[in-house]
């Protein structure tokens, strides 16, 4: 069960980490999930926990998400 919003927050978190942006707020799941672990996952649960990051770059960032039956992809585009 589960894995909807948390899968998206985890994919966003991984993109944020790869881009070197600042993670402001992140929570782990209380039980292991199959799609990520440790520092590579991000649980969200309203109103208790959220995922927040800060754009520390000197340009705006656009977030693109792509969903398919086999997963979710998040791409961060640096805008000129």
Beta strands, then each sheet from edge to edge (+ up, - down):
strand 1: 22-25
strand 2: 52-54
strand 3: 61-68
strand 4: 71-78
sheet 1: 1+ 2-
sheet 2: 3+ 4-
end
